[in-house]
Amino acid sequence: MQEPMNGKDAVKEHWAKQGFTCDVWIDPPGQVWHDFLHDVDEKVLLLDGECQVDMVGRTVLMQTGDELLIPAGTRHTVRNCGDRPARWLHGYRAVSAAS
């Protein structure tokens, strides 16, 4: 499978310019992450699979190549709704040390 933006390294570089980290995550079929809440913005990019993200009273169905920004303080649930593992890139906005 060819990854978006020519692979993880390109996405990592692009996200870094926007102030985000970038790591790979794999969820098995049926995995559900209930009611997560982060104090910083989170980005996810689905590399392979099908997932559903529920947040702020709406449902986002994600397909391979879809990217989503989850704003800081937004309660969200993520489900792998496919029949195969879901591969993600995910990252968090870096918190500035300067005040």
C-alpha positions as CSV (number, residue, x, y, z in Angstrom):
1,M,0.0,0.0,0.0
2,Q,1.3,3.5,-0.8
3,E,0.9,5.8,2.1
4,P,-0.4,9.3,1.7
5,M,2.1,12.1,1.1
6,N,4.7,9.5,0.1
7,G,4.9,7.8,3.5
8,K,5.2,8.4,7.2
9,D,8.4,10.5,6.9
10,A,6.7,13.0,4.7
11,V,3.6,13.2,6.9
12,K,5.9,13.5,10.0
13,E,7.8,16.4,8.4
14,H,4.5,18.1,7.3
15,W,2.9,17.7,10.7
16,A,6.1,18.9,12.5
17,K,5.8,22.2,10.6
18,Q,2.3,22.5,12.0
19,G,3.6,21.8,15.6
20,F,2.5,18.1,15.8
21,T,4.3,14.9,16.7
22,C,3.7,11.8,14.5
23,D,3.7,8.1,15.5
24,V,2.2,4.9,14.1
25,W,-0.6,3.1,15.9
26,I,-2.3,-0.2,15.0
27,D,-5.8,-1.2,16.3
28,P,-7.1,-4.7,15.9
29,P,-10.6,-5.3,14.4
30,G,-13.3,-4.4,17.0
31,Q,-11.0,-2.2,19.1
32,V,-12.8,0.7,20.8
33,W,-11.2,3.6,22.6
34,H,-14.0,5.1,24.8
35,D,-14.4,8.8,25.8
36,F,-10.8,10.0,25.4
37,L,-10.0,13.6,26.3
38,H,-6.7,15.3,25.6
39,D,-5.5,18.8,26.8
40,V,-3.8,19.4,23.4
41,D,-5.0,19.1,19.7
42,E,-4.7,15.6,18.2
43,K,-4.4,14.7,14.5
44,V,-5.1,11.3,13.1
45,L,-4.5,10.0,9.6
46,L,-5.9,6.6,8.7
47,L,-3.3,4.7,6.6
48,D,-5.3,1.5,6.2
49,G,-8.7,0.2,7.4
50,E,-12.0,1.7,8.4
51,C,-12.8,3.6,11.6
52,Q,-15.5,5.7,13.2
53,V,-14.8,8.7,15.4
54,D,-17.7,10.0,17.6
55,M,-17.2,13.5,18.9
56,V,-19.3,16.6,19.7
57,G,-22.5,14.9,18.7
58,R,-21.3,13.8,15.3
59,T,-19.9,10.7,13.8
60,V,-17.0,10.8,11.3
61,L,-16.5,7.6,9.2
62,M,-12.9,7.4,8.2
63,Q,-11.5,5.6,5.2
64,T,-7.9,5.1,4.1
65,G,-6.2,8.4,3.6
66,D,-8.6,10.5,5.7
67,E,-7.1,12.9,8.2
68,L,-9.0,14.4,11.2
69,L,-8.2,17.1,13.7
70,I,-9.6,16.5,17.2
71,P,-9.5,19.8,19.1
72,A,-8.1,19.9,22.6
73,G,-10.8,19.2,25.2
74,T,-13.0,17.3,22.8
75,R,-14.3,14.0,24.2
76,H,-14.1,11.4,21.5
77,T,-14.5,7.6,21.0
78,V,-12.7,5.8,18.2
79,R,-13.8,2.4,16.8
80,N,-12.1,0.1,14.3
81,C,-15.3,-0.8,12.4
82,G,-13.5,-2.9,9.8
83,D,-12.7,-6.5,9.6
84,R,-8.9,-6.0,9.5
85,P,-6.4,-4.0,11.6
86,A,-6.5,-0.3,11.2
87,R,-3.1,1.5,10.8
88,W,-2.9,5.1,11.9
89,L,-0.6,8.0,12.1
90,H,-1.5,10.1,15.2
91,G,0.1,13.1,16.8
92,Y,-0.4,15.7,19.4
93,R,0.3,19.4,19.2
94,A,3.6,20.2,21.0
95,V,3.2,22.3,24.1
96,S,5.4,25.3,24.0
97,A,7.8,25.6,26.9
98,A,7.8,29.4,26.6
99,S,5.3,31.3,28.6
